[in-house]
Amino acid sequence: MEWRNDGGSGKRRANDGPTAYPVVQFTSADGKSRTFRGSTGSNPPAYDLMERVEVLYRADSPEDARINSFVSLWLLPLIFGGIGLLIGGIGVTIAVVRRRRPGRAVRLTKDPAGQPA
C-alpha cells in the first residue's frame, strides 16, 4: 500500500485522511518482475497487504497493467459516460421542446379586392 494525503478536490474536510493506493508486483510473460501503483485509492484500503489480485495487461505493453476489479476498470468510463448521457439528454430535451413550440403566426391581410396585401 502507498498512503497519500492528496485529498483529491483540494478542499480539506474534517474527515479527510490519507488514502491507500495499491502497489502491485507481478511477473510478466517475458519473465521480468514489474511493479505498478493503482490509480484508484480508498480509505479504508480496498485490499489487504500481500493480498493476491488478478492483473490484466497487454503482452506488448506490460507497463500499462491494471488490477482486474470493477472500480479500477470501469469507474472513469462510467463517470464520463454518465456525464455524456446527461449532456446529450439535455440537448435532446431542448431540441424536442423547441420543435414542439409553435412558431410566430403570420397574419395575412387582404385588400378590399380580395387579394393578399
C-alpha positions as CSV (number, residue, x, y, z in Angstrom):
1,M,0.0,0.0,0.0
2,E,1.1,3.5,-0.7
3,W,-0.6,6.1,1.5
4,R,-1.2,9.6,0.2
5,N,-2.6,12.8,1.6
6,D,-3.8,14.1,-1.7
7,G,-7.4,14.8,-0.7
8,G,-8.5,15.0,-4.3
9,S,-10.5,18.2,-4.5
10,G,-8.0,20.5,-2.8
11,K,-10.6,21.3,-0.1
12,R,-9.9,19.9,3.3
13,R,-12.7,18.4,5.3
14,A,-12.7,17.2,8.8
15,N,-13.0,13.5,7.8
16,D,-10.2,13.7,5.2
17,G,-7.4,11.4,5.9
18,P,-4.7,9.5,3.9
19,T,-5.8,7.4,1.0
20,A,-4.4,3.9,0.3
21,Y,-3.4,3.1,-3.2
22,P,-2.4,-0.5,-4.0
23,V,1.1,-1.2,-5.1
24,V,1.3,-4.4,-7.2
25,Q,4.3,-6.5,-8.1
26,F,3.9,-9.2,-10.8
27,T,6.0,-11.2,-13.2
28,S,5.1,-10.6,-16.9
29,A,5.1,-13.2,-19.6
30,D,8.6,-12.2,-20.6
31,G,9.8,-13.2,-17.1
32,K,10.5,-9.6,-15.8
33,S,9.4,-8.6,-12.4
34,R,7.2,-5.5,-12.7
35,T,5.6,-3.1,-10.2
36,F,2.8,-0.6,-10.7
37,R,0.7,1.6,-8.5
38,G,-3.1,1.5,-8.8
39,S,-4.8,4.7,-9.9
40,T,-7.8,4.3,-7.6
41,G,-7.3,4.8,-3.9
42,S,-9.6,4.4,-0.9
43,N,-9.8,4.7,2.8
44,P,-10.2,2.1,4.3
45,P,-8.0,0.2,1.8
46,A,-9.7,-1.9,-0.8
47,Y,-7.0,-4.6,-0.5
48,D,-5.1,-6.2,2.4
49,L,-1.3,-6.3,2.5
50,M,0.1,-9.2,0.5
51,E,-3.4,-10.0,-1.0
52,R,-3.2,-11.7,-4.3
53,V,-5.0,-9.9,-7.1
54,E,-5.5,-10.7,-10.8
55,V,-3.5,-8.4,-13.0
56,L,-4.5,-7.5,-16.6
57,Y,-2.0,-6.3,-19.2
58,R,-1.3,-6.5,-22.9
59,A,1.7,-8.6,-23.8
60,D,3.2,-5.8,-25.9
61,S,2.9,-3.2,-23.0
62,P,3.0,-4.8,-19.6
63,E,3.8,-1.4,-18.0
64,D,0.2,-0.5,-18.6
65,A,-1.1,-3.1,-16.2
66,R,-4.3,-2.8,-14.1
67,I,-5.9,-4.7,-11.3
68,N,-8.9,-6.8,-12.5
69,S,-11.6,-5.1,-10.4
70,F,-14.8,-3.3,-11.3
71,V,-13.6,0.1,-9.8
72,S,-10.2,0.1,-11.5
73,L,-11.6,-0.9,-14.9
74,W,-15.0,0.9,-15.1
75,L,-15.1,3.8,-12.7
76,L,-13.9,6.5,-15.1
77,P,-15.7,5.2,-18.1
78,L,-18.9,5.2,-16.1
79,I,-18.4,8.7,-14.8
80,F,-17.6,10.2,-18.3
81,G,-20.3,8.1,-20.0
82,G,-22.9,9.3,-17.4
83,I,-21.8,12.9,-18.0
84,G,-22.1,12.4,-21.7
85,L,-25.6,10.9,-21.4
86,L,-26.7,13.7,-19.2
87,I,-25.4,16.4,-21.6
88,G,-26.9,14.5,-24.6
89,G,-30.3,14.2,-22.8
90,I,-30.3,17.9,-22.1
91,G,-29.6,18.6,-25.7
92,V,-32.3,16.3,-26.9
93,T,-34.8,17.8,-24.5
94,I,-34.1,21.3,-25.7
95,A,-34.4,20.2,-29.3
96,V,-37.8,18.5,-28.7
97,V,-39.2,21.5,-26.7
98,R,-38.1,23.9,-29.4
99,R,-39.6,21.7,-32.2
100,R,-42.9,21.5,-30.4
101,R,-43.2,25.2,-29.7
102,P,-45.3,26.8,-32.3
103,G,-43.6,29.5,-34.4
104,R,-44.9,33.0,-34.7
105,A,-48.1,33.2,-36.6
106,V,-48.0,35.3,-39.7
107,R,-51.2,37.2,-40.3
108,L,-52.2,37.7,-43.9
109,T,-54.5,40.5,-44.7
110,K,-56.4,41.1,-47.8
111,D,-57.1,44.3,-49.6
112,P,-60.7,45.3,-50.4
113,A,-60.4,43.5,-53.8
114,G,-59.8,40.2,-52.1
115,Q,-56.1,40.0,-53.0
116,P,-53.4,39.4,-50.3
117,A,-51.7,42.6,-49.3
